[in-house]
Amino acid sequence: MPARLYLPGLPCAHRAFLSTPCYRLSTIYTRASCSLLPTTTAFVPRLAHTMAQPVTITVAATGRKITVPTGLFINNEFVPSADSKATIDCINPSTEEVICSIVAGSEKDIDLAVAAARQAFRTTWGKNVTGFERSKLINKLADLIERDAQELAELEALNNGKPVKIARDFDIGDSVQCLRYYAGWADKILGQAIEVDNKTKFAFTRHDPIGVCGQIIPWNYPINMWSWKVAPALACGCTIVMKPSEITPLTALKLSELVVEAGFPPGVVNTVPSLGSVGGAALSSHKDVDKVAFTGSTVTGRKIMEAAAKSNLKKVSLELGGKSPHIIFESADLDQAANWVGLGILYNTGQDCTAGSRVFVQDTIYDKFIELLVKKFKQLKVSDGFDEQAGGGPVVSKMQYDKIFSYIEAGKEQGARLVLGGEKRPGKGYFVDPTIFVDVKPDMKIARDEIFGPVLSVAKFSSEEEVIALANDTTYGLGAGLHSNDANQCMRVSQALEAGTVWVNQYNLLTNNVPFGGKKQSGIGRELGSYALEEYTSVKAIHWNYGEKLDWPL
């Protein structure tokens, strides 16, 4: 999964939970606890007969009134659960207050959504519409998201905590670009004509839509990850059952309204907010789902692969965790390198799967670079998402907040030197200030584990060979970066780093036409670019005989 201040998108994290009928689920989760197992929850009795009705939210900072659907989106309608009264509280991480409650989908609801998606695939989508028609609808959806960018950004800031300007200008701006990019591909999905015997036969291939796709997206980039999943699937002719994170489901529900307005047939896109252990597990094991795409933790990714294998061997693509190295060589432009390091770990408050959380600095510039980093990090304002000066907001939940501070304490206890941050603020909100540990050893927890917060580990190296070994000493392989003005060194090191994406003299910038994905335990498959189309198609070979006569018997 990625993160960035960019032209394109970012990703990564997902939670899980256990549903209890007839109760509202007031829960906070963290990326590290992304599993299909239950986590700590507070249960509050609540009748759900009023659920599925829209609610109007007033944004205090702007006065804007936003009407938000609270039901499940199945067959182009917002509906209550078929068999459950469970609801999910949506929390504002800046204030710790409940924004609203929405319907929590059940396994039965997943069945209904899958059935709707299958019916659409067989009748009104799939091979029943041309690429030109699909392109037109995807472009219309992009236009509507662009039209409503400010409203969507404010809703995102309320539910996720990120600054409005970041949500609007980067996440949503990139999502619009992503949809338009794949709209351009919809009528260009081509097979091959293959010579077999020019006198009697030939063969050709078709790249058919794979079918019904379960898509499970994280809480760190709710809108952006929605577009990364939806755009290539629709371009290929697939239908979708979307399970947004239970922590940040509001914009996915709002986007579902735009799916209807754009003119997509019923059942093409369905949205079922639910707990990971309910909706995510049901999609992964569903025998009428042809493919599951997941962005989140490695722990949950394993469970999804297992469920897919044990059910119908459905196709799986996984964008998982990371502990990405970021290398600063002595020849680098140090001022620019410090800026990119800041973007690498502080963008989205560090809640990013490609966060450059392990920085390695050459010994000849070590002290100078640390001094520069501290100065740069102090310049970033972490505040409420509606503060126009904010470059970062709170982390998404109380559990994520507690997890980050547990790692900060571990860093202190294991002997890393804290040079910035690391202290809790008074008052409300899950705010974590930029934090820098230096003199970090490879075996420390803060150097091994994915923290998913604005916590940077800095270590020293002497030689190119040494730092390559240090950088690759991880179970992850999502991203990596290096800064050097030695072109030969840039080529050598970029090829030696074990990561799906390597940035040279930059960090965390992604573009929609370049593939993204991981190596090792950071996932399988690719998002973005033409490579993503392969995740949503199956190749069929057709052998055509027009001249050979078969003698019988053999």
N, C-alpha and C positions, 0 to 999 in steps of 0.2 A: 503494500500500500504506500502513497507519496505525500507530500505536503508542500506547499510553497506559495510564494508570492509570485504568481505567474500569469502566463498567458493561458495555462492549462490547469490541471487539476491536482488533486491530491487525495490521499487516503489514509486511514486504517484503524480499525478496532471494532470489537463487537462484544456484546454481553450475553448473559444468559440468565435464566431464571425459572423458577417453578411456579406454575399457575395454580391458584386455589379458587374454585368456583365460589360465587357469592361474596367475594371480597374484593376490595380495591387494593391494588398492589402499590404501596408507596415505597419504591425501591431506588437505590442508587447503585450503579455498578462501575467497574473499572475494566480497562482493556485487559489487564493481566488476568482478570477472573473470567475472561471470555470463555466460558465452557458451557456444555449442555447440562451441567450439574446445578442444583439450587445454590443460591447465595443468600446472605443475610437479608431479611425482608421484614418490614413492618406491615401488618395486616390491619385494615380498618373496615369493619362491616359497612356495606353500602348496597342499596338496591340499584339495579341498573335499568329499570324500566324507562328512565328518561334518557338513557344513553343513545347514541347514534344521531342525536339532534345537534346541529351546529351551535357553537358558542361564539360570542363576540368578545374579543380581547381588546382592551384599550391600552395602547402603549403610552405609559406615563411620560416618557421623554419627548415624544413627538405629538401626542394627542391622536394618533392614528387609531382607527377602529378596524380590527381585522377579524373577519368571520372565518372560523376554523371548523372544518368537519371533525366530528368525533367518532364516527362510525367506521366500519370496515368498508373498503371500496371494492365491490365485486360486481362484475357485469355493468360497469358504469353507474352504479348506484351506491350510496352510502347506507349501510344496513347495520342493524344490531347483530350481535353474535347469535348463531343458530342455537347454541345450547349452554352459554355461559353468561354469568352476570359479572364476571371479573372486569375490572377497569385498571388503567395505569395512570398514575399521577405524573404529569409533566412538570419538571422543576426548573425554575429560573436560577442558574448557578451564581448569578451576581447577587441575588437577594435571598436565596434558599427558600423562596416561596413557591407554592403550587400555582402554575399558570392556568391549568385546566386538567380535566380527566378525560381519557378516551377509552373506547372499547378495547379490551384485550382479546385478541382472536384465540380461538381454540383449535384443536386438531380437526374437528368437524368443519370449522370455517376454512381451514386450509384445503380440505377436500372439496368444498364448494367452489373455492377460488380456482383450484386446479381444473375442476370440471368446466368452469366457465372459460378458462384459457384454452382447454382442449377443444371445446365447441367452436370457439372463434378460430382456432388454428385450422380446423377442418372446413370451415364455411366462409368466413369473412376476412381471413388473413392468410398467413402461410403462403401456399402456392396459388391462392385465389385472387391475389392482387398483384399488379405489376410493380416493378421497382420504381417506376415513375410515380405511381400513386403513393407508395410508402414514403418516397422522398418528399412529396408535397406535404404530407401530414407531419412528418418530422420537422420540416422547416417551419410549418405553422406553429407547432409546439414551441420551437425555439423563439419565434417572434413573441408569443404570449409570455414566456418567461422573461424575455427582455423587457416587455411592456410592464410587467409586475415586479421588476427587479427590486425596487425600493421596499415594497411591502414584504416580499419574500426575505429580503435581507434583515428587516426588522424582526420578523418572526424567527428567523435563524438566530439572531442575537439574543432574543428572549430565551429560547429553548437550549441553545448550545453555548452561549456566552461570548462568542467571538465578536469583535468589533463590526458594526454595521458596514463600515466602509470596506473592510476586508471581505465580508460576505458578499457585498454587492459588486465590488469592482474586480475581485479575483475569483471567488468561488462561483458566483452566478455568471459573471462574464465568461469564465472558462466553460461553464456548463452549456451556455448558449453556443459557444464555438464548437464544443464537442458534438452537440446535436447537429449542427450544420455540417460539420465535417462528415459525419456518418450518413446524413441525408444525401451527400454527394456520392457516397459509395452504393446507395441502395440499388441503382440501376447498372452497376458495374461489377457485380459478383459473377465471375466468369469461370467456366470450366475449360477443358482442353479438348482439342481434336487430335487423336493419336493414330499415327499410321500403323497398321497391322499388316495388310496385304492389299496393295492398291488395286489388284485385279478382282478380289472377291469380298473383302470386308474391311471395316474400320471400327474404331472405338472412340467414344467420347466420354467426358466426365461432366457431371452436374454437381454443383455445390448447393445442396438442398438445405433449407432451414431445419435446424435440429429438432424443433418442436416447442414444447412447453418448458419454460425456464424458471426455476426458482432462484431468486436473487436476494441475497442477504447482505445488507449494507451496514456500515459502522456509524458511530456517533460523532466522529471527529470532523467529517466533511459530509454532512447529510445530503445537501443538494448536489454537490460535486460528484459524490459517489453514486448517487441516483442516476445522473447523466451518463457516467462511465459505463454503467450496467445497461441502462435502458437503450441508449443510442445504437450500439452495434447490434443488439438483439432485434430491435425493430427494423433496422436496415436490412437484416438478413431474412426477415419474415417470421421471426419467432414471436410467441406470446409469453406473457410474464406474470408471475406471482411474486410481488415484491414484499419482503419483510424488512422494514426499516428497524433500526435499533429502538428498543423500548425506551431508551433515554431521550432520544431526539426524533420522535415520529411526526412532529407537527408539519414540517415543510413537505414531507412525502405525501401527507394527506392533502395539503394545499395544491401540490403539483398534480394530484389526481383530478382535481377540478379542471385543471387546464387540459388534461388529456381528453376530457369530454368536450370542452370548448373547441379544441383543435379538430375534432371530428373523428377520432379513432372509434372503430366499432366496439360495442360492448364485449368485454372479456379479453381484449388484447392486452390491456394493462390492468392488473388487480393489485391492491395494496392491503396487506393484512398485518397491522401492528400487533405484535405479540411478544411474549417472552422467548428468549432463545431456546430454552429447553422445551418449548411447546411448538411455536411456529417454525423455528429453525430446524428442530429435530424432525418435525412432520414433513417439511419439504425435502430434507436430505434422504429420508427413508421412503418417500412416496413412490409408488411403482408406476404412476402415470406422469411423473416429472422426468423429462429427458435430459436435463442438465441443471446443475447447481453452480452458481457463481457466488463466491464468498470473499469478503474482505474483513479481516479481523485477526484474532490471535492464532498462534500456531497450535495451541492446545485444542481450540475449537475446530481448527482446520482438520486435525487428525480425526476428530469425531465425525465430521462431515464425510470425510473419505471413507471411513469405516461404514457409516450408515448407507452411503451410496453403493458401496461394494456388496453389502449384505442384502440390499433390496433388489435393484434392477441393473446394477453396474452402470448407472447413469454417468454421463460425462461430468467432470468436475474441474473447475478452475479456482485457484486459491491465491489470494494476495495477502500474505501473512506478516509476521513481525520482523523487526530488524534491530540491529545494534551497530549502526553504520559508522565506519571510520572516516575521518576527515584529516588529511595529511597536509602539513605546512612545511615546505622545504625552504631552505635559507635564501634561495634566489627569488622567492615569491614577492609580489607587491604586498607588503604586510598590511597596509591600510585596507586594501581591497579584500585581502584574505580574511581580515577580522570582520569585515562587513558580511561576507558570505558565511563565516562561522556563526555569526549572530542569526542570520536568516535560517541557517541549517538547524539550529536548536531552539530558537525562540519563536519562529513562525508558528502560529496556531497554538501558542503557549506550550510548545514542545510535544503536543499531542499529534504526532505524525510518525508513520511507520518508517519513513526514511530519515528521520531526525539524525543529524550528524552528531551523535551524543558522545562519541569517542574521538577527541582531537589529539593528534600526535604532532608535536612541534620539534623541529630540529634543534639540537642542544645549543648551537651557536646563536640562535635568536630567541631562545626559550623565555628568558626573563623579560625581554623587551616585548615579546608578543603577548605574554600574559598581562602585562601592564596596559597594553593597548586594548585587549579584550575587555578588561574590567571597565575601562573608560567607555567603550562602545556599549556594553550591556547596560550600564547605568543610564544611558540616553533613552532606552526604550520605556515607554509608559505602559504599565499594565493596569487596566481600569475597567469600569463598566463598559459594555459594548456600545453604549450610546454616547460615550465620550469621544468626540471627533479627534482628540489628540492621542487616543489609545492605539498602541500598536499590538496589544495583546489583551485578552480578557481572562476571566477566571477559567480554571479547569472545569470539566463538565459536571462533576459530581462529588459528593462527600467521600465516597469510596475511593475515587481517583485521587482526591486531595490527600486523604490519609495514606494511601499507597505511596505517593510521591514523598511525603515527609518521612515515611518509614525508611525509604532509601537514603534520604538526606541524613537521617540519624545513623544509618549503617555506614555511610561514608565517613562520618565523624568518628565513629567507634573503631573503624578499621584503619584509621590513621591517615586518611587523605586530608590535605590541607585546604580548608575552606577560605576562599578569598573574596567571595561575594555571595550575598543572599543567605538562604538556609534558615530564615526565621519566619515564624508565623505572624501574620498581620492581626491586629485586633478587629473585632466587628464581624459583620455578616459577609458572606460571599466566599467562594472557594478560590481565593487568589493565592497564587504562588509566584513570588518574585524571581527574576533570573538568578540562577545559582551556579557558581563555578567552583569545582574542586580541582586542585592541581596536585602534582606529584602522585598521581593515581597509579597503583600497581595492577597488573593484568588479572590477578586473582581476586580483586575486590568485587563485591556485589555490584557496585555502581558501574564497574567496567564490564560486567558479564551480562547483567539482566537488562531487559528493555524496561525503562522507567516510565516512558510516555509522559514526560513533563519537561519543564525548562531547566533541566539539571545537566550541566556539562562536566565531563571528565577529561582532564588534560594530562598528558604524559609526554615524556621526553624521549627522543631517539637520536642516534648518531649517524647511522648509515641507511642507505636505500634498502639494502637487503634486510636489515633489522626491522624497519618499519613495515615492509611488506608482510613479513612473518607476523608481526603484532596485529596488523590490520586484518589479516585473514584468520586470526585465532578467535573464531566465533562460530557458533552453529548457524548463524544467520547469513544471508547473502542478498540483501535487497538493494542497498545503495552504498556508494563510496565516493569520496571526493579527494582531489589533490590540487595543490597550488604550487606552481613552479614556472620559472621563465626559461627553463632548459627544455627545448622541444623534444630532444631524444629521451630525456627522463620522463616527460609526460607520456610518451608513447610506451616506454618500457613498463612504467608503473600501472598505467591504465589497463594494460593487457594482463598484468600479473594479479590485479585485485579480483577477488572472487565475489562478484556482485552482478546483479542483473542490470544495474544502471551505474555508470561511473561519470562523474562530473569533473571536468578539468577547468580550473580557474573560474569556477562558479559552483553553486550548489542548490539543489532542491527545485530547480526550474524544469518543468515538464511541458511538452507540447503535444497536442492531440494527434499529430501524425507520426510520432515516434513511440515505439512499443515500450511498455513498462511492466516489470514483473521481477520475480526473485529467483535466486539459486538456493541450494541447500534447504534449510527449514524455513525459508521465507516464501515458499509457495511454488506453484506450478501453473503454467499457462501465462498468457500475456493480455494486458489491457492496452487500449489505445493503438493507433496506427492501423494499417491493414491487417496486422497480425491478430488483432482482436476478432476480426471476422471469422477466423478459423475456429474460435471457441464456440461459435453459434451456428456452424454449418457442419454437415456430414457429406462426405464425397461419395458419390455413386458412380460406378463405372458401367457404361452400357456398350456391349459388344454387338455390332450389327453385321450380319452375314447377308450379302447380296449376290453372291456368286458361287459359293462352294456347295457341292452336293455331297451328302454323306452316304457312303456305301454301307449296306447292312446285309447280313450280320457282320460283326467285327471279325 
